Every structure is written in C-alpha cells, then in structure tokens.
C-alpha cells in the first residue's frame, strides 16, 4: 500500500484590475491584471499591506508575492498550511497537520493540537482545534495561555 501523493499540477490566482467607484459593477467589468502559480489546492488568500500569501494545503507550501503577484518566495516544509495570522509583529502559519504555529521569519510555538481556524486577538491567537474538540489562546511569546474543551468539532474561532 502506498501513501498519499501530492499532485504536481499548479493552481493560479489572479488579481483584478482596479475599477472606478460606481454603483453598478458586473463581473464582466473586471479584467485580469496578473496571475501567479501557487501550487496545489490553495486553501486561503491572505493579503497584508505589501504582500499576498497563499497557503497551499496539499502542496505543504506558502507562496508569498508582492501586491502585483510578482516576485515570489516559496516557504515549504509545512504539512497542511491553512491560514496565516498576524501576532507579535510576525506572520504565523496555521498548519492543520501540526501542533504548532510557525513564523515566516523563523521560530515556532507549540499548540495543544493541530489548528484548523484562528483569529488574531491583539498579540495572541485564538485557535480552533477541530479534530480534538478544543479551543486555545496562544501567545508567540508566552506560548499556550489557556485551553478549553468544547462540543465536538469547533469549525471556527470567534472571540466575543
């Protein structure tokens, strides 16, 4: 029996051209400004002030582009990256296959279980651990602040 294999096909993301403000916008009014190859099964698209980040869940990579989808950096070595979040001045990769957060600038923080969804709360991250029926609050400087058991399979992370 062989294990799962990763597809070598690529997915492309596109950036629409900017349109003048107006009350009516139809899809046909948008033109593709640029495209970029991002690997297989991109799970999310995270836009920061200067960069576009695309975690590729099946590829185990995070592609980072400038805002025009040029100059690419490929961060690899992840299991199933699903999101990026800002905390403590860094971008942290949420990996659904690992019980840790990994910073794009180096370093990692252990978590109680792999995370599926998260939300930034100041310099901390609220994580949903779907397969383990947990939520946790994690600080990149203090590590795990608290963990709580919740009803089965929390899908999202919301702080009220």
KALIN-V270920 format. One line per field, one symbol per residue. psi: psi as a letter, one per 30 degrees, with the letter a starting at -180 (. if undefined). A space follows every 10 residues. Layout:
psi = ???
This chain:
psi = kllklkkflk kklljklkkk klfjkleffk kkellkkgak ikfljkkaef lkkjkjeffg ljkkllfgga jkkjkagldi kflkkkkhgl kkkkjfgkhl kkkfglllkk lflkkellkk ibglkjkkie fghlllkkkf ffbkelkkkl lkikeljkk.
